[in-house]
Amino acid sequence: MTHRLRRSVALLVLGLVALSGLGGTAAARTNVAVGLGDQNDSMFSAPAYKALKLKKTRYFIGWNAASKPDQLARTDAFVRAARSARVKVFMHISDPDFRRNKGRLPSVKQYKSSVGKLVRRYKRLGVKEWGVWNEANHDSQSTFKNPKRAAQYFVAMRSICRRCTIVALDVLDQPGATGYIRRWYAAVPRSQRRFAKIVGIHNYSDTNRKRSTGTARIIKEVKRRDRTRTAFWLTETGGVVAFGGSFPCNEKRAANRISYMFKLAKKFRRDVKRLYSYNWQGTDCTSRFDAGLVRLDGTTRPAYDVFKKALRSFAR
């Protein structure tokens, strides 16, 4: 074999190796888009956040915020900061009072009027992804015992948010979730069911107890009830640093659960299309709930490093 021929063969082999490596990387990528939810616009200017190169965020807003100038100002600042950072906002309607069993359930007319104002205000700022009602089956939400009203809100949202991407139903992976889903679908008019194309899941329990049963049950129940190819978004999840007595303050445990969060997303990748981890800003365990990737002073926690590394094999 001549020197020139040997050189050509060597280059060909190197090229094939390189291509196989690229193919392996592409195959390893999980096609679940990852975002990060928070309620503070300062997140977007943090160097550690910028290093993540995220393109999606989630923000929840009280259904009656249109009559609350202070809340509108905070939301305006968040949406504008996200837009400046070229991050797409998914906005989720919620009860403004998170105390358990204290929320006031708005009528459908009130929902259409108040939420309609929010939709018009923030669509002008580029917000075209909306959630009908945050964590509808949890007792911090006034929809907790009324899946029928939550279904009516879905129909209302479709009428006030034309050409929007809508998360029709959003549930927590807690006992009774499948029953809530069943009653919700029963309350949606048949003519509207095919438009319920996205269902949100808060799978905190699965993520932080390192299981998958709650997520699996929710997906299975939705598939039994719908007649469309429903996509699922993990609209709120994450590694809990502290939460009451069940999860005492522990940053290392939270980092481990962030890793498991990504494993769950990969496990359910045929159905799950997005993952929104919550949240950015921690409280140094001074509040009942803390799941932040950074501490109060802005320094990163171990969970941040795990999150950043896992992002390499996920979509944005």
Secondary structure, DSSP 8 states (H G I E B T S, - for coil): --HHHHHHHHHHHHHHHHHHHHHHHHHH-EEEEEEEE-S-GGGGG-HHHHTT---EEEEEEETTGGG-HHHHHHHHHHHHHHHHTT-EEEEEEE-S--STT------HHHHHHHHHHHHHHHHTTT--EEESSTTTTSTTSTTTT-HHHHHHHHHHHHHHSTT-EEE-EEEESSTTHHHHHHHHHHHS-HHHHTT--EEEEE-HHHHHHT--HHHHHHHHHHHHH-SS--EEEEEEE---SEETTTB-S-HHHHHHHHHHHHHHHHHTTTTEEEEEEE-SB--TT-SSEE--SB-TTS-B-HHHHHHHHHHTTEE-
